[in-house]
Amino acid sequence: MLVRCLYASRAVELLAPHALEGILEKSRKNNPPRGITGLLCYSNGTFVQVLEGGRETVSTLLGILFTDNRHTSLQLLHFEEIAERHFGNWNMGKVNIDSVNSTALLKFSEKAELDPFSSTGRATLALLIELASKGSIANRS
């Protein structure tokens, strides 16, 4: 059974670009054998990640992420059973939210910034789906 999980968290300290690339590289290596796909957004110390895959596998990974000391305040925004993946083309795609047109952000939130903590999980997921459909996801793997 396929599921989709969306969560947000805050970085313990601001990440340098090479540190974010290291997280993505590790995900791209570890996710294919697990059947996990998704994407990661990072902006101003905030992570938003969507994971898709088998229920047990995604749940196990989410448990690991809850104990990751690089971030805090992890909040589960959305979890659902799905018939098909929206992010199946990415072992772990990356959204550079700072290069996204502000009107796309305003469509789903009060301000032209990524703030999943003051938005609904459905709105944040809708933003990510729209960004994927418009080709805003980088580093396809």
SEVO-270713 format. One line per field, with one value per residue (C-alpha): y, z, x; residue number from 1. Coordinates in nm, 4 decimals, always signed. Layout:
<torgus>
v = [Y | ...]
w = [Z | ...]
u = [X | ...]
i = [NUM | ...]
</torgus>
This chain:
<torgus>
v = [+0.0000 | +0.3387 | +0.6402 | +1.0035 | +1.1804 | +1.5530 | +1.7060 | +2.0299 | +2.1007 | +2.3702 | +2.3366 | +2.3457 | +2.5761 | +2.7256 | +2.4827 | +2.5619 | +2.4607 | +2.1710 | +2.0326 | +2.0329 | +1.8619 | +1.5983 | +1.5249 | +1.4981 | +1.2752 | +1.0351 | +1.0265 | +0.9592 | +0.6665 | +0.5148 | +0.5752 | +0.3657 | +0.0289 | +0.1237 | +0.2345 | +0.5859 | +0.8919 | +1.2563 | +1.5972 | +1.8305 | +2.2064 | +2.4123 | +2.7854 | +3.0146 | +2.7304 | +2.5496 | +2.2021 | +2.0689 | +1.7152 | +1.4883 | +1.1139 | +0.8527 | +0.4771 | +0.1751 | +0.2496 | +0.0519 | +0.1877 | +0.5514 | +0.5120 | +0.3634 | +0.6470 | +0.9042 | +0.7510 | +0.7925 | +1.1529 | +1.2335 | +1.1486 | +1.3337 | +1.5971 | +1.8346 | +1.9575 | +2.0176 | +2.0885 | +1.8214 | +1.8366 | +1.5886 | +1.8021 | +1.5358 | +1.1572 | +0.9689 | +0.6448 | +0.7059 | +0.5243 | +0.6737 | +0.8882 | +1.2581 | +1.2627 | +0.9294 | +1.0806 | +1.1802 | +0.9615 | +1.2927 | +1.6115 | +1.9567 | +2.2736 | +2.5984 | +2.7904 | +3.1168 | +3.1011 | +3.0279 | +3.3068 | +3.4788 | +3.4488 | +3.0710 | +3.1051 | +3.3591 | +3.1230 | +2.8866 | +3.1055 | +3.4463 | +3.5676 | +3.5043 | +3.2783 | +2.9156 | +2.8863 | +2.5412 | +2.6023 | +2.8634 | +2.6939 | +2.3808 | +2.0565 | +2.0348 | +2.3839 | +2.3018 | +1.9758 | +2.1564 | +2.4036 | +2.1196 | +1.9405 | +2.2611 | +2.3239 | +1.9687 | +2.0107 | +2.3364 | +2.1926 | +2.3716 | +2.0562 | +2.0342 | +1.7452 | +1.4759 | +1.1335]
w = [+0.0000 | -0.1032 | +0.1283 | +0.1092 | +0.4097 | +0.4376 | +0.7290 | +0.8244 | +1.0691 | +1.1669 | +1.1207 | +1.4418 | +1.2573 | +0.9098 | +0.6531 | +0.4096 | +0.0508 | +0.0647 | +0.3779 | +0.2025 | -0.0998 | +0.1363 | +0.2717 | -0.0816 | -0.1963 | +0.0922 | +0.0225 | -0.3465 | -0.2556 | +0.0143 | -0.1222 | -0.4432 | -0.2702 | -0.0260 | -0.3007 | -0.1565 | -0.3761 | -0.2911 | -0.2601 | -0.0103 | +0.0285 | +0.2482 | +0.3006 | +0.5843 | +0.8277 | +0.7445 | +0.5939 | +0.4137 | +0.2832 | +0.1104 | +0.1046 | -0.0984 | -0.0746 | +0.1145 | +0.4429 | +0.6603 | +0.4865 | +0.5008 | +0.8651 | +0.9559 | +0.7800 | +0.9510 | +1.2873 | +1.1972 | +1.0897 | +1.4242 | +1.5941 | +1.3457 | +1.5445 | +1.2472 | +1.2916 | +1.5594 | +1.5896 | +1.3346 | +1.2621 | +1.0547 | +0.8181 | +0.6077 | +0.5819 | +0.3410 | +0.1527 | -0.2199 | -0.5415 | -0.7279 | -0.6649 | -0.7488 | -0.6963 | -0.8506 | -1.0815 | -0.7976 | -0.5609 | -0.3794 | -0.5726 | -0.4455 | -0.4615 | -0.4420 | -0.2932 | -0.3126 | -0.6930 | -0.7099 | -0.8382 | -0.5413 | -0.7011 | -0.6729 | -0.3002 | -0.2550 | -0.4218 | -0.1240 | +0.1731 | +0.3322 | +0.2436 | -0.0420 | +0.1681 | +0.2687 | +0.6108 | +0.6503 | +1.0218 | +0.9531 | +0.6509 | +0.6181 | +0.5189 | +0.2151 | +0.0997 | +0.1415 | -0.0479 | -0.3233 | -0.3555 | -0.3942 | -0.6488 | -0.8500 | -0.8359 | -0.9576 | -1.2431 | -1.3509 | -1.3529 | -1.0415 | -0.9011 | -0.9458 | -0.9428 | -1.0762 | -0.9956]
u = [+0.0000 | +0.1368 | +0.1322 | +0.2355 | +0.3826 | +0.4472 | +0.6327 | +0.8028 | +1.0817 | +1.3281 | +1.7017 | +1.9031 | +2.1428 | +2.1315 | +2.2661 | +2.5409 | +2.4626 | +2.7112 | +2.5388 | +2.2009 | +2.3566 | +2.4998 | +2.1508 | +2.0144 | +2.3010 | +2.2436 | +1.8699 | +1.9273 | +2.1510 | +1.9295 | +1.5790 | +1.5716 | +1.6229 | +1.3473 | +1.1072 | +1.0866 | +1.0419 | +0.9782 | +1.1306 | +1.2889 | +1.2517 | +1.4791 | +1.4457 | +1.5542 | +1.6049 | +1.2808 | +1.2619 | +0.9567 | +0.9757 | +0.7293 | +0.7919 | +0.6059 | +0.6368 | +0.5134 | +0.3367 | +0.5773 | +0.8876 | +0.7733 | +0.6665 | +1.0055 | +1.1888 | +0.9690 | +1.0657 | +1.4328 | +1.3744 | +1.2116 | +1.5433 | +1.7685 | +1.9588 | +1.9996 | +1.6440 | +1.3833 | +1.0112 | +0.9237 | +0.5512 | +0.3570 | +0.1478 | -0.0209 | -0.0291 | -0.2514 | -0.2926 | -0.2522 | -0.3353 | -0.0387 | +0.2668 | +0.2892 | +0.6673 | +0.7627 | +1.0243 | +1.2554 | +1.4558 | +1.4771 | +1.4142 | +1.5072 | +1.3035 | +1.4972 | +1.2072 | +1.4018 | +1.3884 | +1.0145 | +0.7910 | +0.6260 | +0.2814 | +0.3063 | +0.3713 | +0.0904 | -0.1523 | -0.1222 | -0.0264 | -0.0712 | +0.2789 | +0.5185 | +0.7373 | +0.7544 | +0.5905 | +0.4363 | +0.3826 | +0.1142 | -0.0388 | -0.2469 | -0.0821 | -0.3102 | -0.2065 | +0.1636 | +0.1177 | -0.0745 | +0.2152 | +0.4659 | +0.2483 | +0.2169 | +0.5915 | +0.6541 | +0.4072 | +0.5735 | +0.9240 | +1.0521 | +1.2123 | +1.5895 | +1.8336 | +1.6076 | +1.7430]
i = [1 | 2 | 3 | 4 | 5 | 6 | 7 | 8 | 9 | 10 | 11 | 12 | 13 | 14 | 15 | 16 | 17 | 18 | 19 | 20 | 21 | 22 | 23 | 24 | 25 | 26 | 27 | 28 | 29 | 30 | 31 | 32 | 33 | 34 | 35 | 36 | 37 | 38 | 39 | 40 | 41 | 42 | 43 | 44 | 45 | 46 | 47 | 48 | 49 | 50 | 51 | 52 | 53 | 54 | 55 | 56 | 57 | 58 | 59 | 60 | 61 | 62 | 63 | 64 | 65 | 66 | 67 | 68 | 69 | 70 | 71 | 72 | 73 | 74 | 75 | 76 | 77 | 78 | 79 | 80 | 81 | 82 | 83 | 84 | 85 | 86 | 87 | 88 | 89 | 90 | 91 | 92 | 93 | 94 | 95 | 96 | 97 | 98 | 99 | 100 | 101 | 102 | 103 | 104 | 105 | 106 | 107 | 108 | 109 | 110 | 111 | 112 | 113 | 114 | 115 | 116 | 117 | 118 | 119 | 120 | 121 | 122 | 123 | 124 | 125 | 126 | 127 | 128 | 129 | 130 | 131 | 132 | 133 | 134 | 135 | 136 | 137 | 138 | 139 | 140 | 141]
</torgus>
